[in-house]
Amino acid sequence: MKTYYKKRAPVYDAVYAYPERQEDLRYLEKYIPDQFTGLKVLEIAAGTGYWTQFIALVAESVLATDATTETLEQLKKRALPDSVSTRQADAYHLEDIPGIFSGAFAGLWLSHVPRQKYREFILGLHSKLTPGAIVVLIDNSKAQCNRLPITHEDEFGNTYQNRALQNGQIYSVLKNFPTQQELHEMTVDISSDLQFEELDNFWLYRYSVKKQPGT
Ligand SMILES: C[S@@+](CC[C@H](N)C(=O)[O-])C[C@H]1O[C@@H](n2cnc3c(N)ncnc32)[C@H](O)[C@@H]1O
């Protein structure tokens, strides 16, 4: 998957031009930054920074992370304020990232996390967040399969799609479509103020990191 996104980085933003996504995108471009006003945001799998550019307008700071430097190089080509910094980081190993954050965002990332690793990923993310921090996850709805049909499913129920690069190379990429219930189960004892919304082409899940007694 990393290799696929590394090679696709220069043309990745084409997904934001698909006509059927435009109405939802305008909604999310307002909704997402509205959640992060004045917060220190840790962005996971930021890619080329499509969402970073909107969050950066209102956040105190954004640390945009991704596993590949190629996508982050594209991100840096955007006109972003000095409050945005970047760091190469694996979403499953955030422990080396300095500091603690009051917000977290991951766009079109959870769909690439194997179902059996949802909990590991989210606990690792929470280890970098303050109690009460705002978390927003967004991803594709199943409408995305009209362009990229599911090819097969593995023993954990993870689904896969074939992705073609411009040079014709084809990669089999894990792409899941978690349900509202799965999202709730992932954060069941560690979240509050849950909000789930299903748009035509995307879903969004927003919650606060649960404050423990005394915090
Ligand atoms: C579908 S793209 C999403 C990019 C961006 N968040 C967006 O919404 O446009 C998935 C991103 O995950 C990154 N990625 C893949 N494996 C990763 C990992 N283990 N840790 C962090 N990022 C990873 C890829 O490099 C790619 O930029």
PDBQT file of the ligand as one rigid body, heavy atoms in Angstrom, charges set to zero:
ROOT
HETATM    1  C1  LIG A 301      -5.887   7.381   0.822  1.00  0.00    +0.000 C 
HETATM    2  S1  LIG A 301      -4.420   8.238   1.223  1.00  0.00    +0.000 S 
HETATM    3  C2  LIG A 301      -5.120   9.548   2.241  1.00  0.00    +0.000 C 
HETATM    4  C3  LIG A 301      -4.340  10.832   2.146  1.00  0.00    +0.000 C 
HETATM    5  C4  LIG A 301      -5.022  12.030   2.813  1.00  0.00    +0.000 C 
HETATM    6  N1  LIG A 301      -5.255  11.827   4.218  1.00  0.00    +0.000 N 
HETATM    7  C5  LIG A 301      -6.307  12.390   2.129  1.00  0.00    +0.000 C 
HETATM    8  O1  LIG A 301      -7.377  12.241   2.762  1.00  0.00    +0.000 OA
HETATM    9  O2  LIG A 301      -6.272  12.850   0.989  1.00  0.00    +0.000 OA
HETATM   10  C6  LIG A 301      -3.645   7.180   2.392  1.00  0.00    +0.000 C 
HETATM   11  C7  LIG A 301      -2.326   7.674   2.911  1.00  0.00    +0.000 C 
HETATM   12  O3  LIG A 301      -1.840   6.754   3.890  1.00  0.00    +0.000 OA
HETATM   13  C8  LIG A 301      -0.434   6.747   3.829  1.00  0.00    +0.000 C 
HETATM   14  N2  LIG A 301       0.032   5.540   4.538  1.00  0.00    +0.000 N 
HETATM   15  C9  LIG A 301       0.094   4.269   4.099  1.00  0.00    +0.000 A 
HETATM   16  N3  LIG A 301       0.527   3.453   5.072  1.00  0.00    +0.000 NA
HETATM   17  C10 LIG A 301       0.744   4.230   6.166  1.00  0.00    +0.000 A 
HETATM   18  C11 LIG A 301       1.182   3.984   7.488  1.00  0.00    +0.000 A 
HETATM   19  N4  LIG A 301       1.486   2.740   7.914  1.00  0.00    +0.000 N 
HETATM   20  N5  LIG A 301       1.290   5.028   8.340  1.00  0.00    +0.000 NA
HETATM   21  C12 LIG A 301       0.992   6.289   7.947  1.00  0.00    +0.000 A 
HETATM   22  N6  LIG A 301       0.569   6.587   6.696  1.00  0.00    +0.000 NA
HETATM   23  C13 LIG A 301       0.437   5.575   5.821  1.00  0.00    +0.000 A 
HETATM   24  C14 LIG A 301      -0.141   6.789   2.354  1.00  0.00    +0.000 C 
HETATM   25  O4  LIG A 301       1.175   7.211   2.094  1.00  0.00    +0.000 OA
HETATM   26  C15 LIG A 301      -1.219   7.771   1.869  1.00  0.00    +0.000 C 
HETATM   27  O5  LIG A 301      -0.714   9.101   1.871  1.00  0.00    +0.000 OA
ENDROOT
TORSDOF 0
